[in-house]
Amino acid sequence: MSDMMYKKSLKIGSVMLIMLFSIMGNYAYTFYEDVDDYVIDILLDSAAMGWNTIEREGISFKHPSRFVLIGSMNPEEGELRPQLLDRFGLYVEIESLFEADDRLEVLKRVEKFQKDPFSFYETYASIEENLTESIKLAKKILNDVTISEELLKMLIDSIIHLGIKTHRAEITTIKTAKTIAALDGRMEVSLEDLKTAMDLALIHRLSNPNSNPPSQSMENENNEEMEDESKKKRKQIRQLVPHHHH
């Protein structure tokens, strides 16, 4: 096989792989391990637009492609471009367990599953069923969940304070906060919902992801506002109190 034919086969192979990913993932969840720029960029386009269009190397193909993309990677093995990171809605960091009791519990569960998978499933079946019902209810009420103007302004101020430029930051955070409230069966977003959503939706959009959780910026701003308000009140009191000259 010539070098040109080899390169062409690789290109066609990657196109077919992307088609396979997005077709199999239609109306489902697609998990992509060890994210890389090229493939994940196309998959994100497909997930966002709801269609996957292939126009390359004599191939012309279009098909519906609606799915939730879940990607994993080890930051120690390399970083993604900020523009690509921004297209991921939420970020969850997975850490190893270093508490003895936690590791012991993992070991016990693995052994129980390996010994009798069906019995293991039954142990957690009621929890799974309750979670399923909560998700069904959340999907029904999600569009009617509201958030106050005050919380919206607090979020915008925090995002500006954090130096995040993209508008996806606030859009994703609001969607997440509403989802958290709906999952809890509530019709209005609380401050705690918003803080939780901020830590999920903003951390990977920060210029320094190793800094404090994004929700702390809201607390810091509130403290600064309280200090400013306190200073104003003290100034007003000083103006009302007559000065004594000695």
Secondary structure by P-SEA (a helix, b strand, c coil): ccaaaaaaaaaaaaaaaaaaaaaaaccbbbbbcccccaaaaaaaaaaaacbbbbbcccbbbbbbbbbbbbbbbccccccccaaaaaaccbbbbbbbbccaaaaaaaaaaaaaaaacaaaaaaaaaaaaaaaaaaaaaaaaacccccccaaaaaaaaaaaaaaccccaaaaaaaaaaaaaaaaaaccccccaaaaaaaaaacccccccccccccaaaaaaaaaaaaaaaaaaaaaaaaaaabbbbcc
